[in-house]
Amino acid sequence: QMLKGSLTCSNGAGIQVSAQLSSFAKQRIHVPILAAAIVTFLLHSNRGLIKSPSGGGSVADGAAFASIGLVDSKVRLGACVGSFQVCLLACLYLLKRRHGQKWQGANINALVPCMAIGWTIRFLCPVPAGVTDQAWSMLSIFVSMILAVVLRPLPPAATTIVALSAVVFTGTATLAQGLKAFTEEVVWLVLIAFFLAEGFHKTGLGDRIALNVIRVVGGTTLGLAYGLNFAELVVAAAMPCSAARAAAMFYPITKSVCKASGSDPNEGTESKCGKFLVECCYQATATSSCMFLTGAAQNYFVLKLADDVGIHLDHPFHTWFVAAVVPAFVSFLLTPLVALKLMPPESRTTPDAPKVAKQRLDEMGPISDDEKVFLFVMLGMVVLWASSSLIHVKPAITAFCGLGILLLTGVITWEDCAKNQQAWSTFVSFATLVGLAEMLKILGIVEWLSSVVTSKIRAAGLAQVPAFLVIITSYWLIHYLFASQVAHVSALFQPFLVMLVETGTPKIPALFALAFVSNLFATLTPYASAQSAVLFAGHYITPVEWYKAGFVYMLAYYIEWLVVGAAWWRLIGLV
């Protein structure tokens, strides 16, 4: 009955298929027959998602429907596409009913708004002047994909594959264009970063560094926070996976120290020192991700996106570090002090922390050969990355060589790489996001969006500095709507970068300003980044405290990076 009431269409073919589907639902006919009906419907509508012969768009707005004698092709095409989407959802619903608890397909409740927003943009919103139908179709699919990354009807990698298939099937882009980003160096650099993170975890080198710091400075709660943050900062120079660094390495260590000090949310003692230390651990990742280009995977992504709009950063590793080192170091000093005011620990001393660290170090024993090899390789890679502009060795080549040595020595095995599901999932989703974002640039969407917003800013009479503040603030606050840093960056980094440049901000400062904000907004909400969910699940910090701290830290970072960053950049000649 639900299907009968919901499946409607403005043309005869859609009504006929809707009636058939209702009948099938009543008779509980097998799903393969329903799928065949959907295919028949598509064929009957002349595959209404083909390129138009005029070349103006990715959808057949004219010739594909001329045989049916339709006057308004866009309206009728929208009806047919909408009917197809309803048929698809109906098919998924029946499959889910048949599988019950064993269903592993899409979350239909999350899928519906994703499909609806894409359909609305493509068929209800008028195509702006100067934008082709092909570009508008690309935008509608891209927005649907970004929303799906947030709502997660499927895992991100699966979501991007579905989006890519839609782009290719509708003729919005060719398969070669869709897969082009899989050959980009930055994509492979991110993949290798995950393998290196696995090496840190497997060898125990990261744990050893952190535990030694705790053993030396862990006598007080504040000293322990600075010690953990410093260890995180050191590891970030060679571990370009912020989520793994925070959630898989330092949070477990922090939690162990908290429980050893008698701070456990299960016992109602989270305020003793755990709340404070977990908040410091969480904020430290944002700071270290800003300081080093290798501190976060999305840092490579923003450089690629900037390069696509003609903003190239020479000597990237060195230039990035010089631009970030002073404001990031001030953030490093500021983070525990802000947490001390927001979440003051009941106990200001942690006498058990050095004991726990020493005990765990004794259990680990002396430094192993694998740790020595891994440390030697990572130090060599950092040196080569820092001097890449002088020796003309690309960062990706350095990463491949380092991984090759680790494979040859057995520190990392191919089995370790092959079973790293997070690495391969990120590789697929990252490459697809890069490719589709590049298509937005090629088809003119980024230029159009930037010109529209820039014209509004100019019409308001804003000078360079006020315009800079408005754009940066907007980019930061919009992250309340995102549950993924990569999704936010892929959707909005390019247009906001172009806006900054067109309103008078120099290219390189504009790039760095947005790049650093792309790391700092990871602490806004319990869903702002991948590591957020893990730390939030520990129940040391309540939702109200989390949102309050996120807003306070946003203000603190905003003021500190504006004041210190502007002064430092002027001193080094960046502005």
Secondary structure, 3 states (H helix, E strand, C coil): CHHHHHCCCCCHHHHHHHHHHHHHHHHCCCHHHHHHHHHHHHHHCCCCCCCCCCCCCCCCCCHHHHHHCCCCHHHHHHHHHHHHHHHHHHHHHHHHHHHHHHCCCCCHHHHHHHHHHHHHHHHCCCCCCCCCHHHHHHHHHHHHHHHHHHHCCCCHHHHHHHHHHHHHHCCCCCHHHHHHHHHCHHHHHHHHHHHHHHHHHHHCHHHHHHHHHHHHHCCEHHHHHHHHHHHHHHHHCCCCCHHHHHHHHHHHHHHHHHHHCCCCHHHCCCCCCHHHHHHHHHHHHHHHHHHCHHHCHHHHHHHHHHHHCCCCCCCHHHHHHHHHHHHHHHHHHHHHHHHHHHCCCCCCECCHHHHHHHHHHHHHCCCCHHHHHHHHHHHHHHHHHHCHHHHCCCHHHHHHHHHHHHHHHCCCCHHHHHCCHHHHHHHHHHHHHHHHHHHHHHCCHHHHHHHHHHHHHHHCCCCHHHHHHHHHHHHHHHHHHCCCHHHHHHHHHHHHHHHHHHCCCCHHHHHHHHHHHHHHHHHCCCCCCHHHHHHHCCCCCCHHHHHHHHHHHHHHHHHHHHHHHHHHHHHCCCC
